[in-house]
Amino acid sequence: MAKDPLADANLYFDELGKLRVLEPEVSHSTTELKEECKDFVDKIAQFQKMVGGLIDLVGELAKETETEKLKAIGARNLLKSVAKQREAQQQQLQALITEKKMQLERSRVEYEALSKVESEQNEFIDQFILQK
Protein backbone atom coordinates (compact mmCIF):
# COMPACT_ATOMS: atom_id res chain seq x y z
CA MET A 1 0.00 0.00 0.00
CA ALA A 2 1.16 3.39 -0.89
CA LYS A 3 1.56 5.85 1.84
CA ASP A 4 -0.39 9.02 1.62
CA PRO A 5 2.08 11.92 1.75
CA LEU A 6 -0.58 14.17 3.35
CA ALA A 7 -1.19 11.61 6.11
CA ASP A 8 2.54 11.56 6.82
CA ALA A 9 2.35 15.33 7.30
CA ASN A 10 -0.73 14.87 9.56
CA LEU A 11 -2.98 16.57 7.04
CA TYR A 12 -6.35 15.08 6.07
CA PHE A 13 -9.37 15.84 3.93
CA ASP A 14 -12.84 15.71 5.51
CA GLU A 15 -16.07 14.64 3.80
CA LEU A 16 -16.56 18.18 2.49
CA GLY A 17 -13.13 18.17 0.96
CA LYS A 18 -11.63 20.63 3.40
CA LEU A 19 -8.08 20.20 4.57
CA ARG A 20 -7.88 19.25 8.27
CA VAL A 21 -5.07 18.73 10.78
CA LEU A 22 -6.89 15.96 12.71
CA GLU A 23 -7.72 12.51 11.49
CA PRO A 24 -11.38 12.17 10.50
CA GLU A 25 -12.06 9.59 13.26
CA VAL A 26 -10.49 11.86 15.90
CA SER A 27 -12.41 14.84 14.55
CA HIS A 28 -15.64 12.85 14.62
CA SER A 29 -14.91 11.66 18.19
CA THR A 30 -14.14 15.24 19.23
CA THR A 31 -17.41 16.46 17.74
CA GLU A 32 -19.35 13.73 19.54
CA LEU A 33 -17.57 14.56 22.80
CA LYS A 34 -18.37 18.24 22.30
CA GLU A 35 -22.08 17.42 21.83
CA GLU A 36 -22.09 15.12 24.83
CA CYS A 37 -20.42 17.84 26.92
CA LYS A 38 -23.04 20.35 25.77
CA ASP A 39 -25.83 17.91 26.71
CA PHE A 40 -24.13 17.28 30.05
CA VAL A 41 -23.80 21.02 30.76
CA ASP A 42 -27.47 21.51 29.81
CA LYS A 43 -28.50 18.69 32.14
CA ILE A 44 -26.34 20.11 34.95
CA ALA A 45 -27.93 23.54 34.45
CA GLN A 46 -31.40 21.96 34.55
CA PHE A 47 -30.40 20.00 37.67
CA GLN A 48 -29.08 23.17 39.35
CA LYS A 49 -32.33 24.95 38.51
CA MET A 50 -34.35 22.09 40.04
CA VAL A 51 -32.11 21.97 43.11
CA GLY A 52 -32.38 25.74 43.46
CA GLY A 53 -36.17 25.45 43.39
CA LEU A 54 -36.03 22.65 45.92
CA ILE A 55 -33.75 24.67 48.20
CA ASP A 56 -36.14 27.63 47.97
CA LEU A 57 -39.08 25.36 48.77
CA VAL A 58 -37.28 23.81 51.73
CA GLY A 59 -36.35 27.31 52.94
CA GLU A 60 -39.99 28.40 52.80
CA LEU A 61 -41.07 25.25 54.61
CA ALA A 62 -38.42 25.88 57.27
CA LYS A 63 -39.74 29.43 57.76
CA GLU A 64 -43.32 28.17 58.02
CA THR A 65 -42.23 25.46 60.44
CA GLU A 66 -40.40 28.01 62.58
CA THR A 67 -43.45 30.28 62.56
CA GLU A 68 -45.73 27.42 63.61
CA LYS A 69 -43.23 26.36 66.26
CA LEU A 70 -43.19 29.88 67.70
CA LYS A 71 -47.00 29.96 67.63
CA ALA A 72 -47.12 26.64 69.49
CA ILE A 73 -44.63 27.87 72.07
CA GLY A 74 -46.65 31.06 72.52
CA ALA A 75 -49.87 29.07 72.90
CA ARG A 76 -48.23 26.75 75.42
CA ASN A 77 -46.89 29.73 77.41
CA LEU A 78 -50.31 31.39 77.29
CA LEU A 79 -51.91 28.18 78.53
CA LYS A 80 -49.40 27.97 81.38
CA SER A 81 -50.04 31.62 82.20
CA VAL A 82 -53.80 31.09 82.23
CA ALA A 83 -53.37 28.04 84.46
CA LYS A 84 -51.20 30.02 86.89
CA GLN A 85 -53.73 32.87 86.88
CA ARG A 86 -56.54 30.43 87.65
CA GLU A 87 -54.51 28.88 90.42
CA ALA A 88 -53.79 32.32 91.91
CA GLN A 89 -57.46 33.27 91.56
CA GLN A 90 -58.46 29.99 93.22
CA GLN A 91 -56.09 30.71 96.12
CA GLN A 92 -57.54 34.23 96.46
CA LEU A 93 -61.07 32.87 96.47
CA GLN A 94 -60.09 30.21 99.01
CA ALA A 95 -58.61 32.92 101.24
CA LEU A 96 -61.80 34.97 100.83
CA ILE A 97 -63.92 31.94 101.76
CA THR A 98 -61.79 31.39 104.88
CA GLU A 99 -62.11 35.07 105.80
CA LYS A 100 -65.89 35.00 105.30
CA LYS A 101 -66.18 31.83 107.42
CA MET A 102 -64.24 33.55 110.18
CA GLN A 103 -66.46 36.62 109.85
CA LEU A 104 -69.53 34.38 109.97
CA GLU A 105 -68.24 32.69 113.12
CA ARG A 106 -67.56 36.09 114.75
CA SER A 107 -71.04 37.27 113.75
CA ARG A 108 -72.60 34.08 115.13
CA VAL A 109 -70.75 34.50 118.44
CA GLU A 110 -71.77 38.18 118.54
CA TYR A 111 -75.37 37.22 117.75
CA GLU A 112 -75.41 34.66 120.54
CA ALA A 113 -73.91 37.21 122.94
CA LEU A 114 -76.45 39.85 121.90
CA SER A 115 -79.27 37.32 122.13
CA LYS A 116 -78.15 36.49 125.66
CA VAL A 117 -78.02 40.22 126.54
CA GLU A 118 -81.48 40.72 124.99
CA SER A 119 -82.82 37.77 126.92
CA GLU A 120 -81.33 39.12 130.14
CA GLN A 121 -82.71 42.60 129.47
CA ASN A 122 -86.15 41.22 128.66
CA GLU A 123 -86.03 39.22 131.87
CA PHE A 124 -84.94 42.35 133.76
CA ILE A 125 -87.77 44.36 132.19
CA ASP A 126 -90.28 41.65 133.05
CA GLN A 127 -89.08 41.57 136.65
CA PHE A 128 -89.11 45.37 136.82
CA ILE A 129 -92.68 45.52 135.52
CA LEU A 130 -93.76 42.82 137.97
CA GLN A 131 -92.23 44.70 140.89
CA LYS A 132 -94.20 47.81 140.20
C-alpha positions in Angstrom: 0.0 0.0 0.0 1.2 3.4 -0.9 1.6 5.9 1.8 -0.4 9.0 1.6 2.1 11.9 1.7 -0.6 14.2 3.3 -1.2 11.6 6.1 2.5 11.6 6.8 2.3 15.3 7.3 -0.7 14.9 9.6 -3.0 16.6 7.0 -6.3 15.1 6.1 -9.4 15.8 3.9 -12.8 15.7 5.5 -16.1 14.6 3.8 -16.6 18.2 2.5 -13.1 18.2 1.0 -11.6 20.6 3.4 -8.1 20.2 4.6 -7.9 19.2 8.3 -5.1 18.7 10.8 -6.9 16.0 12.7 -7.7 12.5 11.5 -11.4 12.2 10.5 -12.1 9.6 13.3 -10.5 11.9 15.9 -12.4 14.8 14.5 -15.6 12.8 14.6 -14.9 11.7 18.2 -14.1 15.2 19.2 -17.4 16.5 17.7 -19.3 13.7 19.5 -17.6 14.6 22.8 -18.4 18.2 22.3 -22.1 17.4 21.8 -22.1 15.1 24.8 -20.4 17.8 26.9 -23.0 20.4 25.8 -25.8 17.9 26.7 -24.1 17.3 30.1 -23.8 21.0 30.8 -27.5 21.5 29.8 -28.5 18.7 32.1 -26.3 20.1 35.0 -27.9 23.5 34.4 -31.4 22.0 34.5 -30.4 20.0 37.7 -29.1 23.2 39.4 -32.3 24.9 38.5 -34.4 22.1 40.0 -32.1 22.0 43.1 -32.4 25.7 43.5 -36.2 25.4 43.4 -36.0 22.6 45.9 -33.8 24.7 48.2 -36.1 27.6 48.0 -39.1 25.4 48.8 -37.3 23.8 51.7 -36.4 27.3 52.9 -40.0 28.4 52.8 -41.1 25.2 54.6 -38.4 25.9 57.3 -39.7 29.4 57.8 -43.3 28.2 58.0 -42.2 25.5 60.4 -40.4 28.0 62.6 -43.5 30.3 62.6 -45.7 27.4 63.6 -43.2 26.4 66.3 -43.2 29.9 67.7 -47.0 30.0 67.6 -47.1 26.6 69.5 -44.6 27.9 72.1 -46.7 31.1 72.5 -49.9 29.1 72.9 -48.2 26.8 75.4 -46.9 29.7 77.4 -50.3 31.4 77.3 -51.9 28.2 78.5 -49.4 28.0 81.4 -50.0 31.6 82.2 -53.8 31.1 82.2 -53.4 28.0 84.5 -51.2 30.0 86.9 -53.7 32.9 86.9 -56.5 30.4 87.6 -54.5 28.9 90.4 -53.8 32.3 91.9 -57.5 33.3 91.6 -58.5 30.0 93.2 -56.1 30.7 96.1 -57.5 34.2 96.5 -61.1 32.9 96.5 -60.1 30.2 99.0 -58.6 32.9 101.2 -61.8 35.0 100.8 -63.9 31.9 101.8 -61.8 31.4 104.9 -62.1 35.1 105.8 -65.9 35.0 105.3 -66.2 31.8 107.4 -64.2 33.5 110.2 -66.5 36.6 109.8 -69.5 34.4 110.0 -68.2 32.7 113.1 -67.6 36.1 114.8 -71.0 37.3 113.7 -72.6 34.1 115.1 -70.7 34.5 118.4 -71.8 38.2 118.5 -75.4 37.2 117.7 -75.4 34.7 120.5 -73.9 37.2 122.9 -76.5 39.9 121.9 -79.3 37.3 122.1 -78.2 36.5 125.7 -78.0 40.2 126.5 -81.5 40.7 125.0 -82.8 37.8 126.9 -81.3 39.1 130.1 -82.7 42.6 129.5 -86.1 41.2 128.7 -86.0 39.2 131.9 -84.9 42.3 133.8 -87.8 44.4 132.2 -90.3 41.7 133.1 -89.1 41.6 136.6 -89.1 45.4 136.8 -92.7 45.5 135.5 -93.8 42.8 138.0 -92.2 44.7 140.9 -94.2 47.8 140.2 
